[in-house]
Amino acid sequence: MIAVDGVSKSFGSFVAIEDLSFEVAAGEIVGLLGPNGAGKTTMMRILAGVFPPSRGTVHVAGYDVVKDPLRTRAAVGYFPERVSAYLDMTVSSYLRYVAKMKGFSGSAANSQAVSAMGACGIEAVANRIIGSLSKGFRQRVGIAQALTGEPSVLILDEPTSGLDPEQVADMRDLIRGLGEKRTVILSTHILPEVESTCDRVIILHRGRIVAVDTTGNLSRRIQRAGRIFVEIDAPVEDARQHLSQFAGVSSVESKPRSGDSAASFIVMTEQDRDVRAALASSIVQRGWGLVELRSVAFSLEEIFLTLTQDQEGS
């Protein structure tokens, strides 16, 4: 659905992105992750046909964004980082106007507006002036305008920017729902955003791609040792010493204990050593209660920091 091959973009002497290549399959939700200034917005604007790349090729829904820009734009719904809307128009009249700008007329334009409002859950504010809406509803109106024309690809640039926690949760639910019928690529610098909504992540750093994969695969790639969470109904110091002396364990970190709760630890194991079964058996044989034992994956934040630090070091 989206194919980016060797794309670079320069503004004068400034290179915003350099030699980016990746693909997004139909029906995927993919997150473009990176800090501010990583090149996310530049890449999104190229995908949306706002401006062409300096080098390389981009195909969206089978169309070349440079050679066939009109068909590309018809296949794309674009939600920019800063949504511009006519604040003195009602939601429904604005969406009908957008539909007409996209080539629909009369009842077809009205149907497009109604469909977009339904998809974004804003039917209740259809007759409200946009300028009177909360930031969360304005964001939804922005996404609704991107949905008019029934595009097969939805490009969302920082869709939760400026929203409160409740609005962020609602927006994530909305994005997951939209991804059931179309391809979605969204940019963000917020790590939980990708973890909660995306099938895969593309990590950008200083205009270059650092990694493209699922968060689970990225965790396995960078994990140099095993990490296990263990909760034991036993004296803390006795349990810590036993875990520390266990074959294959490299270190043990005690977690804070409150009241009568069981003792908790993060156990680091040697590379490629799975000691979970033996560890559980040993704990039970000592007569301690094994409350919980599970592997702990790297968080997306740890993955991101490791990958970007490795790139800077190289």
Secondary structure in CASP SS format (residue, H / E / C, confidence):
PFRMAT SS
TARGET T0000
AUTHOR 0000-0000-0000
METHOD secondary structure of the structure
MODEL  1
M C 1.00
I E 1.00
A E 1.00
V E 1.00
D E 1.00
G E 1.00
V E 1.00
S E 1.00
K E 1.00
S E 1.00
F E 1.00
G C 1.00
S C 1.00
F E 1.00
V E 1.00
A E 1.00
I E 1.00
E E 1.00
D E 1.00
L E 1.00
S E 1.00
F E 1.00
E E 1.00
V E 1.00
A C 1.00
A C 1.00
G C 1.00
E C 1.00
I E 1.00
V E 1.00
G E 1.00
L E 1.00
L E 1.00
G C 1.00
P C 1.00
N C 1.00
G C 1.00
A C 1.00
G C 1.00
K H 1.00
T H 1.00
T H 1.00
M H 1.00
M H 1.00
R H 1.00
I H 1.00
L H 1.00
A C 1.00
G C 1.00
V C 1.00
F C 1.00
P C 1.00
P C 1.00
S C 1.00
R E 1.00
G E 1.00
T E 1.00
V E 1.00
H E 1.00
V E 1.00
A C 1.00
G C 1.00
Y E 1.00
D E 1.00
V C 1.00
V C 1.00
K C 1.00
D C 1.00
P H 1.00
L H 1.00
R H 1.00
T H 1.00
R H 1.00
A H 1.00
A H 1.00
V E 1.00
G E 1.00
Y E 1.00
F E 1.00
P C 1.00
E C 1.00
R C 1.00
V C 1.00
S C 1.00
A C 1.00
Y C 1.00
L C 1.00
D C 1.00
M C 1.00
T E 1.00
V H 1.00
S H 1.00
S H 1.00
Y H 1.00
L H 1.00
R H 1.00
Y H 1.00
V H 1.00
A H 1.00
K H 1.00
M H 1.00
K C 1.00
G C 1.00
F C 1.00
S C 1.00
G H 1.00
S H 1.00
A H 1.00
A H 1.00
N H 1.00
S H 1.00
Q H 1.00
A H 1.00
V H 1.00
S H 1.00
A H 1.00
M H 1.00
G H 1.00
A H 1.00
C H 1.00
G C 1.00
I C 1.00
E H 1.00
A H 1.00
V H 1.00
A C 1.00
N C 1.00
R C 1.00
I E 1.00
I H 1.00
G H 1.00
S H 1.00
L C 1.00
S C 1.00
K H 1.00
G H 1.00
F H 1.00
R H 1.00
Q H 1.00
R H 1.00
V H 1.00
G H 1.00
I H 1.00
A H 1.00
Q H 1.00
A H 1.00
L H 1.00
T C 1.00
G C 1.00
E C 1.00
P C 1.00
S C 1.00
V E 1.00
L E 1.00
I E 1.00
L E 1.00
D E 1.00
E C 1.00
P C 1.00
T C 1.00
S C 1.00
G C 1.00
L C 1.00
D C 1.00
P H 1.00
E H 1.00
Q H 1.00
V H 1.00
A H 1.00
D H 1.00
M H 1.00
R H 1.00
D H 1.00
L H 1.00
I H 1.00
R H 1.00
G H 1.00
L H 1.00
G C 1.00
E C 1.00
K C 1.00
R C 1.00
T E 1.00
V E 1.00
I E 1.00
L E 1.00
S E 1.00
T E 1.00
H C 1.00
I C 1.00
L H 1.00
P H 1.00
E H 1.00
V H 1.00
E H 1.00
S H 1.00
T H 1.00
C C 1.00
D C 1.00
R E 1.00
V E 1.00
I E 1.00
I E 1.00
L E 1.00
H E 1.00
R C 1.00
G C 1.00
R E 1.00
I E 1.00
V E 1.00
A E 1.00
V E 1.00
D E 1.00
T C 1.00
T H 1.00
G H 1.00
N H 1.00
L H 1.00
S H 1.00
R H 1.00
R H 1.00
I H 1.00
Q C 1.00
R C 1.00
A C 1.00
G E 1.00
R E 1.00
I E 1.00
F E 1.00
V E 1.00
E E 1.00
I E 1.00
D E 1.00
A C 1.00
P C 1.00
V H 1.00
E H 1.00
D H 1.00
A H 1.00
R H 1.00
Q H 1.00
H H 1.00
L H 1.00
S H 1.00
Q C 1.00
F C 1.00
A C 1.00
G C 1.00
V E 1.00
S E 1.00
S E 1.00
V E 1.00
E E 1.00
S E 1.00
K E 1.00
P C 1.00
R C 1.00
S C 1.00
G C 1.00
D C 1.00
S C 1.00
A C 1.00
A E 1.00
S E 1.00
F E 1.00
I E 1.00
V E 1.00
M E 1.00
T E 1.00
E C 1.00
Q C 1.00
D C 1.00
R C 1.00
D C 1.00
V C 1.00
R H 1.00
A H 1.00
A H 1.00
L H 1.00
A H 1.00
S H 1.00
S H 1.00
I H 1.00
V H 1.00
Q H 1.00
R C 1.00
G C 1.00
W C 1.00
G E 1.00
L E 1.00
V E 1.00
E E 1.00
L E 1.00
R E 1.00
S E 1.00
V C 1.00
A C 1.00
F C 1.00
S C 1.00
L H 1.00
E H 1.00
E H 1.00
I H 1.00
F H 1.00
L H 1.00
T H 1.00
L H 1.00
T H 1.00
Q H 1.00
D H 1.00
Q H 1.00
E H 1.00
G H 1.00
S C 1.00
END
